Amino acid sequence: MEAPVATLKILGSHPGGELFEITVEIGRPVKVSGTPEEWACPCEVRPFEGGRFKPHSDCSFQALTLALTSAIRCLEYFREDGGQLFYAPGIPFEFEPFLVALRSVNSDA
């Protein structure tokens, strides 16, 4: 992704597997051409297959929020499938603050 506005680099491992790097990048919301009020915000969670998102919305703020939510959900699904997340080897990634933010957004919907 060219010039992400936010980046997160952590480590992951599948059950019984070796550590690998996970990179989350959130791009800048962009106005969709040819539409009066449509915005999109790119998001990538590498190296996961299906980890590229570009949610659309009628405002840039919501497009950004949807991109962040998509990234958090991607990491959450990996963890639910038995994957583990780490800041560094042996140091677990503190995932709960992200989930609290996600639940808060979803409960307001």
N, C-alpha and C positions, 0 to 999 in steps of 0.2 A: 504494500500500500504506500502510496506517495504521501509524504508529510502527514502522518497520523497526528491527531490532537491529544490522544492518550494511548499509552502503551503499558502493558503488564507482561513481565517475563517471570514465569514460574516453572517448576518442574512437575512432571507427572510420571506415574508408572501404572501399568496394567497389573492385575493380580499376578504375583510371581515374576514380573518383568523388570527390566532395567529402567532407570530414570531416563527421561527424554525432556527436551525443552518444549514448553508451550508458550506461544506468543499471542497475546490478545492486542489487537490494534483497533482503535475507533477513529474513523475519519471525520472530516468536517462536513456538517450537513450542507447539501447543495440543492438549489432550486431545480426542479425538473423542468426541462425546456418544453415549451408548448402547452403548459398548463398554468392556469391563473394562480393557484395556491397549492402546489404540491412540492414537498420536500422529500429528500432521501438522504440517508446517512449510512455510509459503508462501515462494515465491521468484519474483521477476520479473526478466527481462532485457529491458529496453525499448531500442529499439523493435522488437525481433525478433518476427515472427509465430511463435506457438508457444513464446514465451519465458516462459510462466507455468507454474509447477510447484507441486505441493503433495504431495510424497512422504509416504507413510505408513510407520510403523514401530511396533514394540512398545515403544519407549522414546523419550523426547524427545531424547536425545543423538544417537541414530542418525537420527531424522527431520531434525535440524539438519544432520548430516553429509551426508545424502542431498540436502538442499536446496543446500548448498554445492557438492557434486559436480555436481548438475544445472546450476548456473550456470556452473561452470568448463567443463563439456562444451559448453554452448551457445556460449561464446566460442571454444572450441577448434574446433567445427564451422565457425563463421564464418571463422576463420583458415584452416582446411583448404580452404574454398571460395574462397580467394584474398583474403579480407578482411584488412585490416591494423588493428592496435590501437595506440593512442598514449596516453601520459599527457597530452601537450599537442602542438600541431603540431610535427612534426619530432622528437619525443622518443618513441621506441618504448616500448610497454608491455612490461615484463619479465614475460613469460608463464611462463617455465620454472619459477620457484618454485611456482606453482600446479599445474603439471603434475607436478612431483616429488611434491607432497603427494597428488595424485590417484592417481598410480601406486602410491604407498606404501599407500594405503587399499585399492586393488584387489589388490595382491599379498598382502595379509593375508587376503583373503577365501577 
